[in-house]
Amino acid sequence: MARAAIAALVFIGVALAQPSVMVAQGEPVPASAVIDGKPRGMFVGRSLLTGRAVCLLFLSGGRVTRAIPHGGLEHFDWAAHRTAHSGDVGAWEIRDGQLSIAWGDGGVHQGPLKVTDGGIEFYGKRYAKPVTVVVADLVGQWEASRGTAITGGEGINTATTLSIDADGRYRWTGVTGGAVAGHATASGVTRTGKLSISGQTMTFRDDDGTVSARTLLPVAGAPVAALGLDADLFTRIN
């Protein structure tokens, strides 16, 4: 979304998504790779309709999900994720370079799996491998926008600004607002604190004592120009 459009959203308002609940059970998600023609781990992209981050996450036993797990990838609880996203999990198999995914909502996606520089391409969409970063790589200001009116018209949009300092201090400002059936709504929240990074997990420790974690999915680049936090896709603005 253009910066002007994002700025406009800030004036009509934004509410932050609820912080992810930290858990200490489950399995570690393997590093993203295609080995002997078979994918494993997470590959991330962006929905052009909603502006949200999307993924393909391949696990052992033919398990797959297109919903980004919340709270990091070190302790991924497949059973809980499957319950929460029943339509977006499914089973995958690959034969002669043809990937087939049967989703829980009854849909089936089938086609060639192409390996690209830094990721994969499947069913007309490109997905990138997340990279490993440290706080110093993410210093600056980031913006994310998503919602039902990203391309214009009535609906509710969310715009978020995340500022990160060299010592890990952050300021997270969110505004949600828009108009539905001629009625306008707006709200906003600001959080400050200090963050830390462990693998694909970013932990936020708010100044009020609240601790939450999000799945961190940076896109390769120097400097890093885009990153996903759970389903929110941020782009660097400075």
Secondary structure, DSSP 8 states (H G I E B T S, - for coil): --HHHHHHHHHH-------------SB-----EEETTEEEEEEEEE-TTT-BEEEEEEEGGGEEESS--SS-SSSB-HHHHHHHTGGGEEEEEEETTEEEEEETTS-EEEEE-EEETTEEEETTEEEE-B----GGGG-EEEEEEEES-TTSSSEEEEEEEEEE-TTSEEEEEEEEEEEETTEEEEEEEEEEEEEEEETTEEEEEETTS-EEEEEEEEBS-SS--EEEETTEEEEE--
